């Protein structure tokens, strides 16, 4: 009976231990290409209970929270007759899943009556990109994101007048440079998202090519307005500080070809909030920079 219940819940093909489905708990444009089928659920049946396990298929840290629905009306429910779940608050808070981790126990359902009759709990999933609990390492200085010996003008800095006015771009820098300029990693990490399909003639924010790199402290380096097909890295690649990432461009909403660079972390919503950061020179000393000046990689 309990296994039959699970067939109804998750469309499992076989009794005993079974695989559930892959899930994308968001829709474009809020869901980047890197998060198609971001999670997979699987099920086990110890004794008179059912365990749901979650696998994070992405390379990123994510936060996940299930919502339970009545399998008949599909309305959200906080309890189901003849059934309990543990942890009792699993549907009220997010659980952290590190990138590429498998079989994280999410919830255990236990029947309190036999036979169990409908309605049954039907789960859906919400997720947040990144870890809101991540803490930026304030001692880290960031390498200049272009080749040594080059210099380019800073056309917008923190709290810039053109576009750096919201939490998603407040602590960002725009560096004017020709399309095709080689872009290098400011800090080591893992590539978790790459978009490179938009032409340099695109004019809307939603059509911005970018690379996002996960750092060891749970923050991200964001490199945006890259040229079409301008990435030299792929999702899952580990990159070193100074490693080549791709080429600059003019995709998205811009006032001319440039690189937009920022450091960001999850703010507990679907957005990533930028945070203050500092550049360093080749000797490792901190570099100060201001709007309108040439930024030189010496």
N, C-alpha and C positions, 0 to 999 in steps of 0.2 A: 504493500500500500504506500509506504513512504517513498519507495523508488518511483512508483507511478506518479506520485506527487511531483517529484523532481522532473520527470519527463514533461509535465505540464509547465513547470516553472522555467526551465532553461533549454527545452528542446533537446534533451540528451538522447543519444541514439541507442545506448546500451545500458543495461542494468549494472549495478555495482558502481565502480568508479567511472566517471565519464567526463568528457570535455564539454564545456559550455561554449558560448560564442565569443567572438572578438567584438569589442565595443569602442565606438568613438563618441565620447560623451560631450560633443560640441559640434557646431555646424560652421561652415565657412561664412563670413571671412574670419570669425573669431577662432576657428580651429586651423592652425597651420598644417601644411602638407605633412610635416614630420609626425603629426599625431593622428593620422589615419589608423584606425584599429590600434589605439594606444594601449588598451588593456585586454586581457583574456581571462575569463573565469573558468574554473574547473571545480569539480564536485567530488566529495568522498562521503561514504556512508558508514561511520563508526556506530555500531549498536543501533539505537533507535533515533539517531540524530542525522543531520546533514551538515557538512562543513563546506563552505564556499571559499575557495582559494583564488587569489588574484595574482596575475603575472603582469609586470610592467614591460611592455614590448619596446618602449622607447629607450633612448639613451639618457633621458633627462630624469631629474627628480620630479615627481608629481605628488599631489595630494588627492585622495579619492574618498568619496562619501556615497554610500548607497541610499537610495530612496525606495521604500517598499510601497507597493500598490496592491489594491484588491484585484485579484485575477479576473473577476467578473466585471466590475464597474471601472476598473483601472484608476480609481480614485486613490490618492495618497492615504496611507493608514499608519497609525502608531501602534496598533496591535492587531493580531489575527486570532480568531477563536481557535482554541485547542492547540495553540502553538506559542512557544517563547523563542526569543533569540538572545544570543550572548556574543559580545558585550551588549548590554541593554541600550547603551547610548550610541551604538555603531552608526545609526542613521541621523545623528545630530552633530557629529564632528568629523573632520577630515583625518584620514590616516596617511602617513607619509610612505611612499614607495620609491626607493632609490632606483636609478636606471638599470634596466636589464636584470631585474631580480624576479625570481619565479616562486610560485607557491607560497605567497604571503597569506596566512589565515585571516580572512576578513570577518566572518560571522559563522556561528553555529546555530542551526535551527533544531529545536527539540519539541517533539510532540507531547502533549499532555493528555491526549485521548486517543483511542483506537476504535474504529477507523477514523482517520482525519478526513473531514468533509470540506468541500469548498465553502468560501473562497480561500485561495492560497496566497501567500505573499509573492508578488512578482517584482523582482528588483530591477531598477535602472541605476545608472551611475553618473555622478557629477565629478569633475576633476579640476584642479588648479595646477597650472604650470609652475614649477619651482617650489621652494621650501620657504614659507613665511618666517620660519625660525632661523634661517641662515643669518650669520653675522659676518659682515665684511671685515677682512683683515686690514685694519687701518695702517699697518706697517708696510703694505705692499705698494710699490711704485710701479707705474705702467710704462712700458717701452713705447717710444714713438712709433706709430703704425705705418711707417713707410721706410724706404731704404736709407741707409747711412749715406751722408753726403748730400741729401736732398733737403730742400726747404720749401714750405708752402704757407700761404697766408691763412690765419684764423679769421673766418668770416662770421662766426657766431660762437659764443661761449655759454657758460651757465647763465640761466635767466635771460637768454637772448631775446631781442625784440621781434624777430621774424616768426619763430615757432617754438622756442624753448621756454614755454610758459606753463606747462602742465607736468604732472608727476611722471609721465612716461618719457619726457625729454628735457626736464628742467636742468639736469646735470649732464649735459652733452656738449660736445664740441663739433663744429663744422669746419673742415679744412679744405679750402679751395685747391683743386688739382685737376689736371687734364684727364679725360676719360681714358682708361687703360693703364693708369698708374698702379704699380704693384703695391698691394696692401699686405702688411705683416701683422702677426699676432702681438698684441700688447702684453699678453700674459698667457701662460700655458693653460691648457684645458682640453675638454672634449667637445667636438662639434655636435650640437644637438639639433640644429635647425639650419637649413639652407634653402633660400628662395633665389632663383636666378632666371626666371622665365619672362620677365617684363622688359620691354625695350627702353632705351634711354630717352625716348620721346614720350614716355608715360608722364602724366601730369597729376595723378591722384595719389594720396598717401597709401591707399590700399594696394597700389602697384609698385611697391618698393622692393627691390632685391636686397637681400641681407644675409649675413652669416651670424649665428648666435653661438657662443662658446660658453660652456659650463666650467667655472673655476672650482678649485678644490674647496673653497669656503662656501660654496652654494650660490655665489653670485654669478652674473653673466657679463661677458663682453659682447657688445652689439656693434656690428660694422654694417652700415646701411648706405643705400643709394648706389650699390654696385652695378656694374654694367651687365647687360644680358649675357647669360652663359659665362659669367665672369668668376665663378668659384673654382678654385683649384683643390678644394677639400670636399669631403662627403660626410654625411651624418654618420657618427660613430668614430670618426678619425680622432686620434689624439694629436694635438699640435703643441709644439714647443714655443717658448717666448721667442719672438722674432721670426718664426716660421712663416712662409708665404701662404696666404689665405686665398688671394684672388686679385681682381682688378677693379679699380674705382669706376664709377659711372655717373649717370644723371637720371636714374630711374626714380619714380615717385614724385611727390610734390617738392620741388626744389626751386631755387632762384639761380641755378647754374651748377655745373659739374662740381661735385665735392664728395668728401667722405664724412659721414656722420658717425661719431664714435661715442659710446656711453657705457657705463657700468651700471647694472641694475640688479634688483632682486624682487622676489614675489612680495606683494603687499597684502596677500590673503584674498585677493580677488582674481579676476581673469587677466588683470593687467600686471606688468612689471614696472616697478617704480625705480627711476634712476637715483643714484646715490653719489655723493662727492668722491672724487678720486684725484690722483696726481700723477703727472708724467715724470720720467727720469731721463737723464742723459746717458751717454755710453759708459760713464764712470760710475753710474748708479746714484748720482746726486739728483736731488729734486729740481725740476724745472718749473719756473713760474711762466705763465703765458697770459696774454690779454687779447681782447678783441682788436683786430686790425694789424697785429704784429705778424712777422714771419716766424713760423715754427721750424727750427732747423734741427735735423738729426745729425749731431756732430760726433 
